[in-house]
């Protein structure tokens, strides 16, 4: 590992790469931002999120669509607050000190998660900041469960997930037999989804009656957190983690006039949660809409700074004593400040054209 290797990498799809080489990159060039599922992995992005939402993206007033699923929807709730720096810092501490134990039941984890969400959303002013933000437009994916996937019986749900995983090796459409994409979104601006993909989802308006349920459903991990029954304006059904259908949003053709920014915890990109388990050659055959994409992610140098050279993930709850887990996660948050500082330095020095690399296929 080179001593001069930065902690942050920036990759760009073909159109985005040409734009940065010719014109550099400014916040006004970004019209869409996508956020990934991944649970506690998001803690490794805290410093980058603080700079992006607390500083850089605040430099102009054009609407910016935030497409997210799972934990990204909670990150966006922080981004919309009056002080994003503080909101992200508070959220990190809330997550680090989450009282999940190895023997916790689904009911235990559901109660704890909903308590976290109540704290995150705060009062009516905090919720209004999300729904009425002058610039940000939320588009949150939730997964409507079908067939056995809509059961609260753990055995039936487990069988549905296994069927999805096996079926996904055959064809990417098979998981959609069990989980349907529903996008709950801001209605103040036209949703920027390409015409040929408009019919691959159902839609519902995001409002004060379903904000909590939207954020709760989009993080309802099957077999760990109970699903959410249909909320206000939603099609009937039981809703689960949006990452099941939109893990990274790379299969959804976003009809955005500008570029799409993707702060992510790895350079690997997966369309759905089930695609994570595909061999690399099979991933390469899946459709990915990457032409406008700008990916910001940690480098190997960043990983080497962390305990066990890894960012937080759910396995840490079982792998580490709780005190050790909290220390490791706190270290990840502290080290993440390097990512925000690195990007800020490149912006200030106008170095992004020299730093960007062509996007490697996932």
N, C-alpha and C positions, 0 to 999 in steps of 0.2 A: 504494500500500500504506500503510495507516494505521500511524502510529508506535505506536499503542496496541494493534495486533493482537497477540494472543498467539501463541506458537509452537505451541501444542497446541489442537486442536479436540475437542469431545465432541459426538457425535450419538447420538440414540436413536430406536429404533422406537416405534410408537404406545404399546404397553403400558409399555415401559421409560420413555418420556418422561413418561407420567402418573405413574408411580411416583416418579420423581425429583422432579417438581414437587410431589407431595403429601408425600413422606416423605424427600426427600434420597436420598443413596446411601451405603451402608456396605458394607464387605467382606462382611458376612453375607448381603447381598442377592444376591451372585453365586454361582451354583451350577455354572456352566459357563464355561470360557474357551476360545476358539478361537484357533489360530495359523495363519498363512498360509504357503504356499510363497513363494518369492521370492529364494532364495539370499542374496547379500551385501546385498540391501536391508535385511535384518534388522539389520544393524549400526546403522542409523539409529534403532533402537528400544532400543539398549543401556541408555541412562539410564532410560527408562520402564520397561523390564523390571526393572532393578535396584530401582526404588522399589516397583513392584507386587508382585514376588515376595519382595523382601528386607524389605519393611516392611508395606505396606497389607494384603495378602492374608493375612498371618500373625496377624491380630487375632482370629480365631475358629477353631474346630476342626471344623466340618462338612465332609464330603467335597466336594472341588471337582474336577470332571471337566475334564481338559485334552485337548481335541480338536485334533490337529495333523497336518500333513503336511509332508514335505520338511524345510526348515531349521527349521520350528517344533518338530519333534520334538527337534532338538538344543538349541534354546532351553529346552525343558521339562526336558531333562536337566540343564541349568544350574540351573533353578528349584528342582529337587528337592534340591540339595546343601545342606550345613549352612550355608554362607556364600554365598548367591546373588549378593551384590554382587561378591565375588571371582570366583565362577564365571563370571559374565557378562563381567567385565573380562578374564579369562584367555581366554575363548572369542573375544572380539573380537580380541585380539592374535594368537591362533592363526589366525584367518581372514585378518586383514590381511597376515600374513607367509606365507600359503599359497604354495607354490612352483609356481604354475600359469603357464606361459608360452604365448605364442601358438602355438608349434609342438608343444605337448604332444599326445601321442596319447591315445586312450581308455584304454589300459593305464596310461599315465603318470598321468592324472588320477584314475583309479580307485585306484591305489596311494597317491597323495597324500591323497585323500579318506579312505581307510580308515586311513591313519596319523593324520590329524587326529582321526578318530572314536576311535581307540584312546587317544589323548592325552586327549580330552574325557571318555571314560568312566572313565579312571583305573583305580584299583584296585577290589577286590571291595567295599570299603565304599562307594565312589561308586556302583557299580551297585546295591548293596542299597538305597541312598537313593532310587533311582528306583522300584524294585520294591516297597519297603515303606514309602514315605512315609506318615506318619500321616494326612495330609489329601489329597494329590494322587492322582488316579486317571487314569492315562494311557490314551488311545485314539488310536492312530496309524494313519493310513490308508497302505496300500501298494497299488500297482496291479498286479494279476495280468494279465500280458500274454497275449493270445490271437491265434491266427492268425499273420500275418506280424509282428505286434507282439512276438511271443514269439521272434523270430529274433535271433541275434547278427550276422547279415549286415546290414551298414550300409545296403545298397540296399533290402533287403526292409523293414527297420525304417523307413527314410525314406519308402518308399511307404505303409506303414501310417499313419505320422503325417500325411502329406499327405491320405490318405483320411479320417482323423479330422477334420482341419481343414476340408476341403471339406464332408464330411457333416454337420458341426456347424452349418453354415449352413442345412441342410435340417431337421434335427431333433436335439435334444440327446441322444436315445437312441443315435444312430449311433456316437459314440465308445465306448460301452459294448460294442459288438460286438468291440472291440479291447482294451479295458482294463476289468477287473472290480474293483470296490471290495472290498478286504479290510481289515477293521478289527481290528488286534491290540490287545488291551485288558486292563486290570486286571480281575480276576474277583472282587475283594473286595466290590464293590457292583454293583447292577443297572445295565447300560448304558442311559443315558437316551436311547434312540432311539424315536420314535413308532411305534406299531404298523404304520401303513401304509407305513413306510419300512424296517421290519425286514428285509424280504425283498429289499431292493435292495443287499444286501451279504453277504459271507461274513465269518465271525468266527473269531478264533483267540486263545487265551490268551497274554498277555504273560508271559514267565518268563525265568529266567536262561539258558535254552538258546537263546533267540531274540532277546534284547534287542539285541545287536550287529547281527544281521541285519535286525531291524526298522528300526533307525535308518539302517543302510546302504541298505536297499532304498528307504526313503521319500525318499532324496535321490539316487537313481540316475537322473539326467536322461538321457533317451534321446539317443543319438548323442554324448554327452559322457562318461558314466560307465556302466560295465558293469552290467547287471542282476544281481540276486541270485537264485540258485536257492532253491527252496522250503526254508524252515527248519523247525525243530521245530514240529509241530502245524499246519503250513500246508497248504492244498490244493496239489497238485502244480502246478508252473509256474515261469516266470521272472518276477521281480517288479521293478517300476520305481517311479519317483518318484510318491508319493501325490498330489502336486498335479495330476497328469493327470486325476484324477477328483474330488478335493476340494481345489480351490485355496484357497477361503475358507470352505467348509462351509455356504454360505448356501442350498444346495439340499437339505441334510439336515435333516429336521424333528426337532430335538432336543427330547425330552420332559423338559424341565428344570423343576423346581418354582420356581426363581428366575430371575434374569436372566442373560444371556450377555454376557460382556465380550470385546471384540475389539480388542486393541492392534494397529494396522496402520500400514503406512508410507504409505498413501494413503486417500482417501475412496472410491475406486473399488472395487467389489466384484464378483468374478467367481466363478461356481460351479466351473468347471473351468479348467484351463490353456488349453483351446481357446476358451473364452468370452472370453478377453482380446482376441481378434482380431475379435469381432463388432462391428458398428456399434451405436451407443447404442440406436437404436429396437428392434433385435432383442434386445438384452440385456433391455430392459424387458418383453419377452414371456416371459422365462424365469422359472420359479418361484423365489422367494426367500423364505426363512423369516426375517423381520426384525423381527417384532413385539416380541420380548424383547431385541433386540440393542442393546448400547451400544458404539459405535465411538469409539476414541481414535486420533487420527491427527495428523500434522504439518500445519500451515497453510502457506500460501504464504510467510509471513514466515520460517519455519524453512528452507524450500528456498532462499530468497535468501541465507542465511548460508553455504551450501555452495559448494564449488568447482564451477563451471559450473552452479550452481543445481540440482543433482541429487544424489540419494542414490546410494550405491554400487550397481552392477549388473555383470553378467558382461561387458558390452561394454567395461568399463574395462580388462580384461586385454589387449585388443587396441588400445584407443584411446589408452592412456597408457603411457609408459615405466614400468617396474615401480616405480622409486623415487617417481615422481609419483603413481602409483596408491596406494601405501601412505600417502603424505602426505594424499591426498584422503580416503581411508577413515578414517584416524586423526582427521582433522578432523570427519568425520561422527559418529564415536563421541563425540568431545569435545562437539560441539554437542548431541548427543542428551541430555546431562545436563539441558538446559533443559526437555525434555519431562517428565522425572521431577520436576524441581523445580516446574514449573508445576502438575502434578496434585497434588503434595504441598501446595502453597500453597492450592489450591482446597479440598482436603479439610480442611485445618486451619482455614480461614476459613468453612467450610460454604457455599461459593459454587457448588457444582455445580448447584443448581437455576437459578441465574442464568446459568451458562455453557453449559448443555446446549441444543442445537438439534434440531429434528425431523430425522430422518435423510433426506437427499436420496436418491432412488432412484439406484442405480449407473448 
